Amino acid sequence: MRQLWSIIDESPGKTLMGLNDSDLINQILNKLSAKQKLSSEDCGAINAYLRSRILLIREIAECSVGH
């Protein structure tokens, strides 16, 4: 989980804000899977987790754009 949130923190907020929910989640998943091997089960669970946290991810992105 820590690595997942690090990816979100490191991603440019402007880029994240410009993506729709599906593309945003796919971009984060792609970055995570480039760092570690993920099973299809892992991908599904992480996808569901990210969908449940999409508003928080967008708030983080918005804050990083504002600073």
Sequence and secondary structure as in RCSB ss.txt:
>XXXX:A:sequence
MRQLWSIIDESPGKTLMGLNDSDLINQILNKLSAKQKLSSEDCGAINAYLRSRILLIREIAECSVGH
>XXXX:A:secstr
 HHHHHHHHHS HHHHHTS HHHHHHHHHHHHHHHS   HHHHHHHHHHHHHTHHHHHHHHHHHHH 
